[in-house]
Every structure is written in C-alpha cells, then in structure tokens.
Amino acid sequence: MARPALIPILLVLAAAPACATGDGMQEKLYDATAAYNRSVRWNDYDRAADYLPPMAQPAFLAHHDEIGDALVIVDYELTRLDLDKQTGIAASRAEISWHTERRLILETTAVDQVWQWHEGKFVLVDERRSGGTPLTIFAEPGEDPHPYLPGLQAYRQEHSIGVDEKEAKKAARRRRRMARAQGGTPPQPAAAPVSPVREPVVVDAPQPAAAAVR
C-alpha cells in the first residue's frame, strides 16, 4: 500500500510578541526530542515523563504502565524538526517501528509532537499519531481532549506565554494570591489574554481496521 504523503506541520502565531531567544534553541530542541523518543523506545517512561508538564506526568505514567511489556519498540527515527524561534513553538515527527510480544509482525507508526519553549527548556504539550498503524500509547488525530497532555493553546494560556511582561506579572500575582487563599493548592489559573494560536495541522491518515497493542 502506498504511504500517504506527509503534510508539513504549520506552526503560526498571529501578531504575538517575541517571548524566547533563538540562542541555542535549535540544539536544545534536538536534544529534547531525541532524549524523549529514545526514552520511549527503551521503555524508560520515568525519564520520558520529565519532558511533559508536571500535571500531565502521573497520567502519562499510568497510561504507559497499562501496556507493560506487551509492546516492543524496535527503533525510532526523527524525520523532521520545525521551530519558530520567536514564539518558542516547535514540532517534531518520529517514526516508530514496533511489534507486540504475541504478534511478531513489524509495524510502523508516525507520531507528530508539539513542543513549547518555557523557562529555558522545551516541554511536550501535544502528541498524536499522524500515520501508519494505530498504537495505544499515542492519541489519535482529532481525539479531544488528549488523554493527558494539555495542548498548545491551553499550555500557553496557563503559563501566560505570549502576553506582555506587565500582564504576565499580573497573572502570576493573581495565581499566587489564589493559591494562598486555598491553603497553597494551586488552582487553574485565570489566564491573561494571549494572542491567538493556531494548533498545528495534523495529518489525518486513513485509519487501519484495528489498533494495537493486540
């Protein structure tokens, strides 16, 4: 069967102020994407979780623990990296080769990953299958909400990314006051207005009949 063409991921931030420096960002993006996918490849999910927002890590670990040793990832390859240095938004694509313990037929799954530069590092905010065989550790195109990741827009709003410095400080003070009022438990922040962000365009590949892990 012919493999569907991979449509480039479009990362566009309309009229947003600069919020990140380009110094070393490309190298740090490569390091983060390689380390994350390498950790997933070797079932080192504790290390992989370090690249997710803290609130998403417990659900990520629980999601992968359900699979256990039934999934065998043979290899991965990073096939693209896109970076908007002004906004700190990045995207990567990985092709995962795998089989299950019970079914030793090699399958391939393409995965699109969305990253946000925040506080000096890249954070994985969305991850979905974009082609190949469905695999239960990855969300499907159009699956909303994501099982554990917040998504690009929600993450930027929560952390006031893309707002001017004065508004960001106001939002941070509001969050601290609300946390103190609730005995130190951080609430969902009332985000300051941000410039609109278009979510990355994700390839909606033809759906194979059955999903793994089988």
C-alpha positions as CSV (number, residue, x, y, z in Angstrom):
1,M,0.0,0.0,0.0
2,A,1.4,3.4,-0.9
3,R,2.4,5.5,2.0
4,P,0.4,8.8,2.4
5,A,2.4,12.0,1.8
6,L,3.4,13.7,5.0
7,I,2.0,17.3,5.1
8,P,4.3,19.8,6.8
9,I,3.2,20.9,10.3
10,L,2.3,24.5,10.2
11,L,3.1,26.5,13.3
12,V,1.7,30.0,13.1
13,L,1.4,32.6,15.9
14,A,-0.5,35.6,14.8
15,A,0.8,39.0,15.9
16,A,2.5,37.6,19.0
17,P,5.3,39.5,20.8
18,A,8.7,37.8,21.0
19,C,9.0,35.6,24.0
20,A,12.1,33.5,23.5
21,T,15.6,33.8,22.4
22,G,16.9,31.9,19.5
23,D,20.3,31.3,21.1
24,G,20.9,27.5,21.4
25,M,17.2,26.7,20.9
26,Q,17.6,24.5,17.8
27,E,20.2,22.4,19.6
28,K,18.1,22.1,22.8
29,L,15.1,21.1,20.6
30,Y,17.1,18.3,19.0
31,D,18.3,17.2,22.5
32,A,14.8,17.2,24.0
33,T,13.2,15.4,21.1
34,A,16.0,12.8,20.8
35,A,16.1,12.1,24.6
36,Y,12.3,11.8,24.9
37,N,11.8,9.5,21.9
38,R,14.9,7.4,23.0
39,S,13.4,7.0,26.5
40,V,10.1,5.9,25.0
41,R,11.9,3.5,22.7
42,W,13.6,1.8,25.7
43,N,10.5,1.9,27.9
44,D,12.2,4.4,30.3
45,Y,8.9,6.2,30.9
46,D,10.1,7.8,34.1
47,R,12.7,9.7,32.2
48,A,10.4,10.4,29.3
49,A,7.9,11.9,31.7
50,D,10.4,14.6,32.6
51,Y,9.7,16.3,29.2
52,L,5.9,16.7,30.0
53,P,4.2,19.3,32.1
54,P,4.3,18.2,35.7
55,M,0.5,18.0,35.9
56,A,0.5,15.5,33.0
57,Q,3.2,13.2,34.3
58,P,1.1,10.9,36.6
59,A,-1.5,10.2,33.9
60,F,1.3,9.6,31.3
61,L,3.0,7.1,33.5
62,A,-0.3,5.3,34.3
63,H,-1.2,5.2,30.6
64,H,2.1,3.5,29.7
65,D,2.1,1.2,32.7
66,E,-1.2,-0.3,31.3
67,I,0.8,-1.6,28.3
68,G,3.6,-3.1,30.4
69,D,5.9,-5.3,28.4
70,A,3.4,-6.2,25.8
71,L,4.8,-3.6,23.4
72,V,8.3,-4.0,21.9
73,I,9.6,-0.8,20.2
74,V,12.4,-1.9,17.8
75,D,13.6,1.5,16.7
76,Y,12.6,5.2,16.2
77,E,13.7,7.8,13.7
78,L,13.2,11.6,13.9
79,T,12.2,12.6,10.4
80,R,11.6,16.4,10.9
81,L,12.1,19.3,13.3
82,D,10.3,22.6,12.9
83,L,11.0,25.6,15.2
84,D,9.6,29.1,15.4
85,K,12.2,30.9,17.5
86,Q,10.1,34.0,18.1
87,T,7.2,32.1,19.8
88,G,9.1,29.1,21.1
89,I,6.7,26.7,19.4
90,A,8.3,23.6,17.8
91,A,7.2,20.4,16.2
92,S,8.9,17.1,15.6
93,R,7.9,13.9,13.8
94,A,9.1,10.4,14.8
95,E,8.6,7.1,13.0
96,I,8.3,4.2,15.5
97,S,8.9,0.6,14.4
98,W,7.4,-1.9,16.8
99,H,5.7,-5.2,17.4
100,T,3.9,-6.9,20.3
101,E,5.1,-9.9,22.2
102,R,2.2,-12.0,20.9
103,R,2.3,-10.8,17.3
104,L,5.8,-10.5,15.8
105,I,4.9,-8.6,12.7
106,L,6.8,-5.3,12.4
107,E,4.5,-2.2,12.3
108,T,5.3,1.4,11.7
109,T,3.6,4.4,13.3
110,A,4.3,8.1,12.6
111,V,3.8,10.5,15.5
112,D,3.6,14.3,15.5
113,Q,4.8,16.0,18.6
114,V,4.3,19.7,19.6
115,W,6.7,21.5,22.0
116,Q,6.7,24.8,23.8
117,W,9.8,26.6,24.9
118,H,9.3,27.6,28.5
119,E,11.7,28.6,31.3
120,G,14.7,27.5,29.4
121,K,13.6,24.2,28.1
122,F,11.2,22.5,25.7
123,V,8.0,20.9,27.1
124,L,6.0,18.4,25.2
125,V,2.4,19.7,25.1
126,D,0.7,17.5,22.4
127,E,1.5,14.2,20.7
128,R,-0.7,12.3,18.2
129,R,-0.4,9.6,15.6
130,S,-0.1,11.1,12.1
131,G,0.2,8.0,10.0
132,G,0.8,4.2,10.0
133,T,-0.7,1.7,12.4
134,P,-2.7,3.0,15.4
135,L,-0.8,2.4,18.6
136,T,-2.5,2.8,22.0
137,I,0.3,4.8,23.6
138,F,-0.4,7.6,21.2
139,A,-3.5,9.7,20.9
140,E,-5.4,9.6,17.6
141,P,-5.9,12.6,15.3
142,G,-9.0,14.5,16.5
143,E,-9.0,12.9,19.9
144,D,-10.1,15.7,22.2
145,P,-9.3,16.1,24.9
146,H,-5.9,14.4,24.8
147,P,-5.6,11.6,27.4
148,Y,-3.0,13.5,29.4
149,L,-1.4,16.4,27.5
150,P,-2.9,19.9,27.8
151,G,-2.4,21.0,24.2
152,L,-0.6,24.1,22.9
153,Q,-3.2,26.8,23.4
154,A,-4.1,25.7,26.9
155,Y,-0.4,25.4,28.0
156,R,0.4,28.9,26.7
157,Q,-2.6,30.4,28.5
158,E,-1.8,28.6,31.7
159,H,1.7,30.0,31.8
160,S,0.9,33.4,30.2
161,I,3.2,32.7,27.3
162,G,2.7,35.4,24.6
163,V,1.5,38.2,26.8
164,D,3.5,41.3,27.5
165,E,5.6,41.3,30.7
166,K,3.3,43.5,32.7
167,E,0.3,41.3,32.0
168,A,2.3,38.2,32.8
169,K,3.4,39.6,36.2
170,K,-0.3,40.5,37.0
171,A,-1.4,36.9,36.1
172,A,1.4,35.4,38.2
173,R,0.4,37.6,41.2
174,R,-3.3,36.5,40.8
175,R,-2.2,32.8,40.8
176,R,-0.1,33.3,44.0
177,R,-3.0,35.1,45.8
178,M,-5.5,32.4,44.8
179,A,-3.0,29.6,45.9
180,R,-2.5,31.2,49.3
181,A,-6.3,31.7,49.7
182,Q,-6.8,27.9,49.1
183,G,-4.1,26.9,51.5
184,G,-1.3,26.6,49.0
185,T,-3.1,24.4,46.4
186,P,-2.5,25.9,43.0
187,P,-5.8,26.5,41.2
188,Q,-6.4,26.5,37.5
189,P,-5.1,30.0,36.6
190,A,-7.3,32.7,35.2
191,A,-5.1,33.4,32.2
192,A,-4.3,36.8,30.9
193,P,-5.3,37.3,27.3
194,V,-2.9,35.9,24.7
195,S,-2.5,36.4,21.0
196,P,-4.4,33.7,19.1
197,V,-2.6,30.5,18.3
198,R,-3.4,28.1,15.6
199,E,-3.0,24.5,16.6
200,P,-0.5,22.5,14.4
201,V,-2.1,20.9,11.3
202,V,-2.1,17.2,11.9
203,V,-2.2,14.7,9.1
204,D,-5.4,12.6,9.4
205,A,-4.2,9.4,7.8
206,P,-6.5,6.6,6.7
207,Q,-7.5,4.5,9.7
208,P,-6.4,0.9,9.7
209,A,-9.0,-1.6,10.8
210,A,-7.7,-2.4,14.3
211,A,-5.4,-0.7,16.8
212,A,-2.6,-2.2,18.7
213,V,-1.5,-3.3,21.2
214,R,-3.1,-6.6,20.5
